[in-house]
Amino acid sequence: MRIEAMKLEGEDQVLLSQLQVAEVAQLVNSEVFTWIDISISKTDAEPFKQLMIEDLDFHPKTVEDCLEPTTHLQAKMDEEQEYKFISFLYFEGNPRENLIVRELNIYFSRTYVITVHTHDIEDFSKLFRKPPRHIVEYRERAILFLHHIIDMVTDSFTATLRQIQNYTDELEFEVFDAKRPRLRANPFSRRRDSTADMKFILRSRQSLVMMRRTLSSESSLLNQIIREYNYDGAPESAEEIAIYFSDIRDHVLNYLEIIESEDRSLNHVMEVHSLVTGYQTNEKLYILTIMSTLMLPLTLITGFWGMNFDNLWWNHTPNGIYMVVAVMMMVTISLIAFFRSRNWI
């Protein structure tokens, strides 16, 4: 279990690392703004429970939520008497292969913010290396720092959505490309792997469904925070907080619009892909049918004269083979002429 912290002393911020349990409890109970970041693994369950439940007096249910991976894909906020608990979700990985759900759990009150996660967050490392300049504003208003954290997390959706947009645009152009070169490693592979394209479309739509469900719940969570600070007669400081979180909510709503647009685009690509694949399949069957139709009478002729009987026509004729070949050519030419007269070829 790795515990790092950033606290406000006067007008400056102080960074602390490798904290002990007693130091964490002391920071939480202090009246200065403090951000405590806790990174845990599966082997840290017992010491983490002892720290959060026994030393910091957090509700056991929220501690279990920190330890158990999420399955519901929905953000939530629980309110206790002296603090609030938020479970916020975001995604990592390649949506073309496997989108990974990440969970960030946050405890916050008037003077502290505690973030708990089971994975490394690069933005947090950058934040420790370069703390925000306006950290003084967080004094007794730790929720402003919560806004900063949630804003960083929601920005991570941009990269994932951009990947899906790029892949969708790429597929829209490639879906008509029937002459895409074969893989060098496998010269006998098909020119276009239609199954792989369809798998990508379905996987991307699944990723969009997951993101839509998560972002919808996060939009509701942000609305809950905004309503708490935006009310008739609210002080200016509360209205400022509502404005900050309204900005994040607008970003989330924009992401939802992008998801809806990409879902429609993928649906369109899937329809076009099915049409193009069906057309290409029909073209192949068309050519194979013509070849089979031309070969069928030739197979009959060669089979007839290939029988092991002594009294077949032209069996003992010196030029019999040429006569049989001439018959085969006449049949083939006649069939081609018939097909042309019907505009079949």
C-alpha positions as CSV (number, residue, x, y, z in Angstrom):
1,M,0.0,0.0,0.0
2,R,1.5,3.3,-1.1
3,I,0.3,6.5,0.6
4,E,1.3,10.0,-0.6
5,A,-0.1,13.3,0.4
6,M,-0.1,17.0,-0.4
7,K,-1.1,19.5,2.3
8,L,-1.3,23.2,2.5
9,E,1.0,25.1,4.9
10,G,0.4,28.8,4.8
11,E,0.6,29.8,1.2
12,D,2.7,26.8,0.1
13,Q,2.0,23.1,-0.6
14,V,4.0,20.4,1.1
15,L,4.5,16.9,-0.5
16,L,4.6,13.9,1.7
17,S,5.4,10.3,0.7
18,Q,5.6,6.9,2.3
19,L,3.2,7.9,5.0
20,Q,2.4,5.8,8.0
21,V,-1.0,5.1,9.4
22,A,-0.7,7.5,12.3
23,E,0.4,10.3,10.0
24,V,-2.6,9.7,7.7
25,A,-5.0,9.9,10.7
26,Q,-3.3,13.1,11.8
27,L,-3.6,14.7,8.4
28,V,-7.3,13.8,8.1
29,N,-8.1,15.3,11.5
30,S,-6.2,18.5,10.8
31,E,-7.9,21.7,9.8
32,V,-5.7,22.4,6.8
33,F,-6.4,21.3,3.2
34,T,-4.9,17.8,2.5
35,W,-5.0,15.5,-0.5
36,I,-4.1,11.9,0.4
37,D,-3.6,9.4,-2.4
38,I,-3.7,5.7,-1.5
39,S,-2.7,3.1,-4.1
40,I,-3.6,-0.5,-3.0
41,S,-3.2,-4.0,-4.3
42,K,-5.0,-7.3,-3.5
43,T,-2.5,-8.1,-0.7
44,D,-3.3,-4.8,1.0
45,A,-6.9,-5.6,1.9
46,E,-6.4,-6.1,5.7
47,P,-4.1,-3.1,6.4
48,F,-6.3,-1.0,4.2
49,K,-9.4,-2.0,6.1
50,Q,-7.7,-1.3,9.4
51,L,-6.7,2.2,8.2
52,M,-10.0,3.2,6.8
53,I,-12.4,1.6,9.2
54,E,-10.6,1.6,12.6
55,D,-8.3,4.6,12.3
56,L,-10.3,6.9,10.0
57,D,-13.8,5.7,11.0
58,F,-15.1,5.3,7.4
59,H,-18.1,3.2,6.7
60,P,-17.2,-0.5,6.0
61,K,-19.5,-0.6,2.9
62,T,-17.5,2.2,1.2
63,V,-14.2,0.4,2.1
64,E,-15.5,-2.8,0.5
65,D,-16.4,-0.7,-2.6
66,C,-12.8,0.4,-2.8
67,L,-11.5,-3.2,-2.6
68,E,-14.0,-4.9,-4.9
69,P,-13.8,-4.3,-8.7
70,T,-16.9,-2.6,-10.1
71,T,-19.4,-4.7,-12.1
72,H,-22.3,-2.2,-12.4
73,L,-20.5,0.4,-14.6
74,Q,-22.3,3.2,-12.7
75,A,-20.9,6.1,-10.7
76,K,-22.4,6.8,-7.4
77,M,-22.2,9.1,-4.3
78,D,-22.9,8.1,-0.7
79,E,-23.4,10.8,1.9
80,E,-22.3,10.3,5.5
81,Q,-22.5,12.7,8.3
82,E,-19.0,14.1,8.1
83,Y,-17.9,13.1,4.6
84,K,-19.0,12.0,1.2
85,F,-17.9,9.0,-0.8
86,I,-17.8,9.0,-4.6
87,S,-17.1,6.1,-6.9
88,F,-16.1,7.4,-10.3
89,L,-15.3,5.3,-13.4
90,Y,-13.3,5.8,-16.5
91,F,-11.7,3.6,-19.2
92,E,-8.3,2.7,-20.4
93,G,-7.0,0.5,-23.2
94,N,-7.7,0.2,-26.9
95,P,-11.4,0.1,-27.8
96,R,-10.4,-1.9,-30.9
97,E,-9.1,-4.7,-28.6
98,N,-10.2,-4.5,-25.0
99,L,-11.6,-1.6,-23.1
100,I,-10.6,-1.7,-19.4
101,V,-12.9,-0.2,-16.7
102,R,-11.0,1.7,-14.1
103,E,-12.5,2.9,-10.8
104,L,-11.5,5.8,-8.7
105,N,-12.9,6.1,-5.2
106,I,-12.9,9.4,-3.4
107,Y,-13.6,10.4,0.2
108,F,-14.0,14.2,0.7
109,S,-15.1,16.7,3.3
110,R,-14.5,20.3,3.9
111,T,-10.8,20.1,4.4
112,Y,-9.6,16.8,2.8
113,V,-9.8,14.7,-0.3
114,I,-8.7,11.0,-0.2
115,T,-8.4,9.2,-3.5
116,V,-8.2,5.4,-3.5
117,H,-7.3,3.3,-6.6
118,T,-5.8,-0.1,-7.4
119,H,-3.9,1.1,-10.5
120,D,-1.3,3.7,-11.3
121,I,-2.8,7.0,-12.5
122,E,-0.3,9.0,-14.5
123,D,-2.1,12.3,-14.1
124,F,-1.8,12.0,-10.3
125,S,1.9,11.5,-10.6
126,K,2.1,14.7,-12.7
127,L,0.0,16.5,-10.2
128,F,2.4,15.6,-7.4
129,R,5.3,16.7,-9.5
130,K,3.6,19.9,-10.4
131,P,0.9,20.9,-8.0
132,P,-1.7,23.5,-9.0
133,R,-0.8,27.1,-8.5
134,H,-4.1,28.1,-7.0
135,I,-4.0,25.5,-4.2
136,V,-4.7,28.3,-1.7
137,E,-8.2,28.4,-3.0
138,Y,-8.8,24.9,-1.6
139,R,-8.5,26.0,2.0
140,E,-11.7,24.9,3.6
141,R,-13.1,24.2,0.1
142,A,-11.6,20.8,-0.7
143,I,-14.5,20.3,-3.1
144,L,-12.7,22.6,-5.6
145,F,-9.8,20.1,-5.6
146,L,-12.4,17.3,-6.1
147,H,-13.5,19.3,-9.2
148,H,-9.9,19.3,-10.4
149,I,-9.6,15.5,-9.9
150,I,-12.9,14.7,-11.6
151,D,-12.0,17.0,-14.5
152,M,-8.8,15.1,-15.1
153,V,-10.6,11.8,-15.0
154,T,-13.3,12.8,-17.4
155,D,-10.7,14.2,-19.8
156,S,-9.5,10.6,-20.2
157,F,-12.7,9.9,-22.2
158,T,-11.5,12.2,-25.0
159,A,-8.6,9.9,-26.0
160,T,-10.8,6.8,-26.0
161,L,-13.6,8.5,-28.1
162,R,-11.0,9.8,-30.5
163,Q,-9.7,6.3,-31.1
164,I,-13.1,5.0,-31.8
165,Q,-13.7,8.0,-34.2
166,N,-10.5,7.4,-36.0
167,Y,-11.1,3.6,-36.4
168,T,-14.7,4.3,-37.6
169,D,-13.5,6.8,-40.2
170,E,-10.7,4.4,-41.3
171,L,-13.2,1.5,-41.6
172,E,-15.6,3.6,-43.6
173,F,-12.9,4.1,-46.3
174,E,-11.6,0.6,-46.1
175,V,-14.9,-1.2,-46.3
176,F,-15.1,-0.4,-50.0
177,D,-11.5,-1.5,-50.6
178,A,-11.8,-5.0,-52.0
179,K,-8.1,-5.0,-53.1
180,R,-6.5,-4.5,-49.8
181,P,-3.1,-6.3,-50.0
182,R,-2.7,-9.7,-48.3
183,L,-0.6,-10.0,-45.2
184,R,3.1,-10.7,-46.0
185,A,3.3,-13.3,-43.3
186,N,0.4,-15.3,-44.9
187,P,0.3,-15.0,-48.7
188,F,-2.7,-17.4,-48.8
189,S,-4.8,-15.2,-46.6
190,R,-7.9,-13.5,-48.0
191,R,-7.4,-10.0,-49.3
192,R,-10.0,-8.6,-46.8
193,D,-10.8,-10.2,-43.5
194,S,-14.5,-9.3,-43.2
195,T,-14.9,-11.2,-40.0
196,A,-12.2,-9.1,-38.3
197,D,-14.0,-5.9,-39.5
198,M,-17.3,-7.1,-38.1
199,K,-15.7,-8.1,-34.8
200,F,-14.2,-4.6,-34.6
201,I,-17.6,-3.0,-35.2
202,L,-19.4,-5.1,-32.6
203,R,-16.6,-4.6,-30.1
204,S,-16.7,-0.8,-30.6
205,R,-20.4,-0.7,-30.2
206,Q,-20.1,-2.7,-27.0
207,S,-17.5,-0.1,-25.8
208,L,-19.9,2.7,-26.7
209,V,-22.7,1.0,-24.7
210,M,-20.4,0.7,-21.7
211,M,-19.3,4.3,-21.9
212,R,-22.8,5.6,-22.4
213,R,-24.0,3.8,-19.3
214,T,-21.1,5.1,-17.2
215,L,-21.3,8.7,-18.5
216,S,-25.0,8.8,-18.0
217,S,-24.6,7.9,-14.3
218,E,-21.7,10.4,-13.9
219,S,-23.9,13.1,-15.4
220,S,-26.5,12.3,-12.8
221,L,-23.9,12.4,-10.1
222,L,-22.6,15.8,-11.2
223,N,-26.2,17.1,-11.3
224,Q,-26.6,15.9,-7.7
225,I,-23.5,18.0,-6.7
226,I,-24.7,21.0,-8.7
227,R,-28.2,21.0,-7.1
228,E,-26.6,20.8,-3.7
229,Y,-24.7,24.1,-4.3
230,N,-27.0,25.9,-6.7
231,Y,-30.2,26.9,-4.9
232,D,-32.1,30.1,-4.2
233,G,-30.2,32.4,-1.9
234,A,-27.0,30.4,-2.2
235,P,-23.8,32.3,-1.3
236,E,-21.4,33.4,-4.1
237,S,-18.9,30.7,-3.1
238,A,-21.5,27.9,-3.5
239,E,-22.6,29.3,-6.9
240,E,-18.9,29.2,-8.0
241,I,-18.7,25.6,-7.1
242,A,-21.9,24.8,-9.0
243,I,-20.4,26.6,-12.1
244,Y,-17.2,24.5,-11.9
245,F,-19.1,21.3,-11.8
246,S,-21.5,22.5,-14.5
247,D,-18.5,22.8,-16.8
248,I,-17.6,19.1,-16.2
249,R,-21.2,18.1,-16.7
250,D,-21.3,19.9,-20.0
251,H,-18.2,18.0,-21.1
252,V,-19.9,14.7,-20.1
253,L,-23.0,15.6,-22.0
254,N,-20.9,16.4,-25.0
255,Y,-19.2,13.0,-24.7
256,L,-22.7,11.4,-24.7
257,E,-23.6,13.3,-27.9
258,I,-20.4,12.0,-29.5
259,I,-21.2,8.5,-28.4
260,E,-24.6,8.7,-30.0
261,S,-23.1,10.0,-33.2
262,E,-20.5,7.3,-33.3
263,D,-23.1,4.6,-32.6
264,R,-25.1,5.8,-35.6
265,S,-21.9,5.9,-37.7
266,L,-21.0,2.4,-36.7
267,N,-24.5,1.2,-37.4
268,H,-24.2,2.8,-40.9
269,V,-20.8,1.2,-41.4
270,M,-22.2,-2.2,-40.4
271,E,-25.0,-1.9,-42.9
272,V,-22.7,-0.8,-45.7
273,H,-20.2,-3.6,-44.7
274,S,-23.0,-6.2,-44.9
275,L,-24.1,-4.8,-48.3
276,V,-20.5,-4.7,-49.7
277,T,-19.7,-8.2,-48.3
278,G,-22.9,-9.6,-49.8
279,Y,-22.3,-8.0,-53.1
280,Q,-18.7,-9.4,-53.2
281,T,-20.0,-12.8,-52.3
282,N,-22.6,-12.7,-55.0
283,E,-19.9,-11.7,-57.5
284,K,-17.8,-14.7,-56.6
285,L,-20.8,-17.0,-56.7
286,Y,-21.7,-15.6,-60.1
287,I,-18.2,-16.3,-61.6
288,L,-18.1,-19.8,-60.0
289,T,-21.6,-20.6,-61.3
290,I,-20.6,-19.7,-64.9
291,M,-17.4,-21.8,-64.6
292,S,-19.4,-24.7,-63.2
293,T,-22.1,-24.4,-66.0
294,L,-19.4,-24.4,-68.7
295,M,-17.6,-27.4,-67.1
296,L,-20.7,-29.5,-66.6
297,P,-21.3,-30.5,-70.3
298,L,-17.5,-31.0,-70.8
299,T,-17.5,-33.3,-67.8
300,L,-20.4,-35.3,-69.3
301,I,-18.6,-35.6,-72.7
302,T,-15.3,-36.7,-71.3
303,G,-17.1,-39.1,-69.0
304,F,-19.0,-40.6,-71.9
305,W,-16.0,-41.1,-74.1
306,G,-13.9,-42.2,-71.2
307,M,-16.0,-45.3,-70.7
308,N,-14.1,-48.6,-71.2
309,F,-16.2,-49.8,-74.1
310,D,-14.8,-51.0,-77.4
311,N,-17.8,-49.9,-79.7
312,L,-17.9,-46.2,-78.8
313,W,-18.1,-43.8,-81.7
314,W,-14.7,-42.7,-83.0
315,N,-13.1,-45.1,-80.6
316,H,-10.9,-46.6,-83.3
317,T,-10.7,-43.5,-85.5
318,P,-7.2,-42.0,-85.8
319,N,-8.5,-38.5,-85.4
320,G,-11.1,-39.3,-82.8
321,I,-9.5,-37.3,-80.0
322,Y,-9.6,-34.2,-82.2
323,M,-13.3,-34.8,-83.1
324,V,-14.2,-35.1,-79.4
325,V,-12.2,-31.9,-78.6
326,A,-14.0,-30.1,-81.4
327,V,-17.4,-31.2,-80.0
328,M,-16.4,-29.9,-76.5
329,M,-15.3,-26.5,-78.0
330,M,-18.6,-26.2,-80.0
331,V,-20.6,-26.9,-76.8
332,T,-18.5,-24.3,-74.8
333,I,-18.9,-21.6,-77.5
334,S,-22.6,-22.3,-77.8
335,L,-23.1,-21.9,-74.1
336,I,-21.1,-18.7,-74.0
337,A,-23.1,-17.3,-77.0
338,F,-26.4,-18.3,-75.2
339,F,-25.3,-16.6,-72.0
340,R,-24.4,-13.4,-74.0
341,S,-27.7,-13.4,-75.8
342,R,-29.4,-13.4,-72.4
343,N,-27.1,-10.8,-71.0
344,W,-26.0,-13.1,-68.2
345,I,-22.3,-12.4,-68.9
